[in-house]
Amino acid sequence: MDEANFILSRQSDLEAERSIEEPLWRDIAILFRPDDRDFDAHNQRRRDDTAIFDATQIYALDNFAGGLFSQMTNPMNKWFGLGIADKDLEAYAPVKKWLFRHTLKLLATFTDAVSPFYAEVPAWFSNLGAFGWAPMFDEELVGKAKIADRAIPIGESFIDVDAQGYVNTFHRKFSLKGAQARGMSDNAGTWSSDPVISRLDEKQRKVYIHCVWPNPGYVPGGKGQRGAQFLSAYGSPDVPDFYREGFYFEFPYQVPMWNRRSGRAYPTGPGHLARSDAAMLQEMARSEIVAAQFAAEPPVLVHDKSVITAADIEPNTVLYGTMNADNGKRVIDTLQRSQDFKLAREVFADRRNAIRQVFLFSIMQLLSRPEMTATEFLGFSKEFLQLAAPNLVRIQQGGLSPKIARRFRILERAGQIEPPPPELAGHAINVEYVSPLAKLMKVSEAQGVTQFLNAMAPVIQAQPETADNLDGDRIAVMLADGYVTDPSVLRNPDQVQQIRAGRAQAQQQAAKLQAAEQAANIGATVAHAQQAGTLAKKRAAA
């Protein structure tokens, strides 16, 4: 089949390009991901962590993945929402309600009832930390109201990028037993109906390749395959007659990248930066174990084999023949090696701290503390935010945002998206992240506002009318975005308007009452004056 040969030919090209990266990935996997040392679909070796003498880097990677999970995609929180650039229009009640309702619908597609997304995220983030990139695949299970999410192992993944450096071609090379292949499904249906698959031996493994690439015949708004941005196909080098084709309206693989490299499809990540420190730490740990063994069980120095053997040296044992009967001196001794364990511990601590710093250990620990004070929250330097924020943004732009956008389109095709209010016409709908880690990325902006207000305070005190330049409502929103996790701390704009309208009405009524009271007082004074004048005239006449 020409199509199958095309897939295999392109797979060969992608494997050749990836082979440049694989030696370094294997080194990283040995240190950070002992379970993911295989980069061959047929090779399934057992876990081997015999080279690990100190597991600091493994714990740091687990903390990295767990921290990102809890701070960016925590299922207990509303970690994203829908919004538009025009914040005044976004506060308009019909628009706000529409955005809120559809945010809840999107969040529901990530729950366990619809998708295993949250169970797959830790492996997704672990791959990102170790190798600098991490693919996740989602497939709509038509007719089942389900979406299959799966973090794809690096060893199964082959990519190519477009001119802007974004992944637009993905090959997944994996192996299945015959029984597993018959249980597979794709957007064209189940594999069990394929006559080639139905003849496979249940226990024999075969290699398969799933390919997704840009559709050269794509027509925006077209029907069926013409309106799909990407084509897809399944083939197999082990099953020559097997071929299934399909298409996707959106790219089904989300591939966030930590640190892109010019001219390279594959990026680098924290694992690349910490690899040398982790390797050094293993050698140091091995040496310390050896040194501890020498200190606990030093070699015994004797002048003759017949005097004593290693098996003779046991606790609470009488060792005959080890003392000179004539002069009382020992006839055996131990080899003492000079050890400075304090210095070794200091060097150990330096290497461990370097590894933890690469994996943002301190920030993940701080953000996980519910009792964190505002001072602690703001204590992180701008240098850290400048270094970490671009990478965290790439997780959103390369991984989470495309996934949420694809979810929206899936709901739209299923008729689950209501017609938007007419006011939204021409406005792009954005994904806005509201997780604690997204909040941290806004801290520097809030700090700038706070510093500006502190600088303005003496100016306003000296010249009060300068306060007219400040937009208090906007300042409140910016400070809440930077400093506060709970969005309910700010009232709904409609409530604010009602409160202000009520206050204005109360002030008007108070002013009217005060004016009426003043008028009454004036009237009473005039009446008293008139009465006094009348009485005075009567006395004068009498």
Sequence and secondary structure as in RCSB ss.txt:
>XXXX:A:sequence
MDEANFILSRQSDLEAERSIEEPLWRDIAILFRPDDRDFDAHNQRRRDDTAIFDATQIYALDNFAGGLFSQMTNP
MNKWFGLGIADKDLEAYAPVKKWLFRHTLKLLATFTDAVSPFYAEVPAWFSNLGAFGWAPMFDEELVGKAKIADR
AIPIGESFIDVDAQGYVNTFHRKFSLKGAQARGMSDNAGTWSSDPVISRLDEKQRKVYIHCVWPNPGYVPGGKGQ
RGAQFLSAYGSPDVPDFYREGFYFEFPYQVPMWNRRSGRAYPTGPGHLARSDAAMLQEMARSEIVAAQFAAEPPV
LVHDKSVITAADIEPNTVLYGTMNADNGKRVIDTLQRSQDFKLAREVFADRRNAIRQVFLFSIMQLLSRPEMTAT
EFLGFSKEFLQLAAPNLVRIQQGGLSPKIARRFRILERAGQIEPPPPELAGHAINVEYVSPLAKLMKVSEAQGVT
QFLNAMAPVIQAQPETADNLDGDRIAVMLADGYVTDPSVLRNPDQVQQIRAGRAQAQQQAAKLQAAEQAANIGAT
VAHAQQAGTLAKKRAAA
>XXXX:A:secstr
 HHHHHHHHHHHHHHHHHTTTHHHHHHHHHHH GGG   STT       TT S  HHHHHHHHHHHHHHHHHS T
TS  EEEE S HHHHTSHHHHHHHHHHHHHHHHTTSTTT  HHHHHHHHHHHHHHHSB  EEEEEETTTTEEEEE
E  GGGEEEEE TTS EEEEEEEEEEEHHHHHT EETTEEGGG HHHHTS SS EEEEEEEEEE TT  TT SGG
GG SEEEEEE SSSTT EEEEEESS SEE  BSB  TT SS B HHHHHHHHHHHHHHHHHHHHHHHHHHHS  E
EES TTT  GGG  TT   TT B TTT  BSEEE      HHHHHHHHHHHHHHHHHHTTHHHHHHHT TT  HH
HHHTS HHHHHHHHHHHHHHIIIIIHHHHHHHHHHHHHTT S    GGGTT   EEEE SHHHHHTTHHHHHHHH
HHHHHHHHHHHHSGGGGGG  HHHHHHHHHHHH S GGGS  HHHHHHHHHHHHHHHHHHHHHHHHHHHHHHHHH
HHHHHHHHHHHHHHHH 
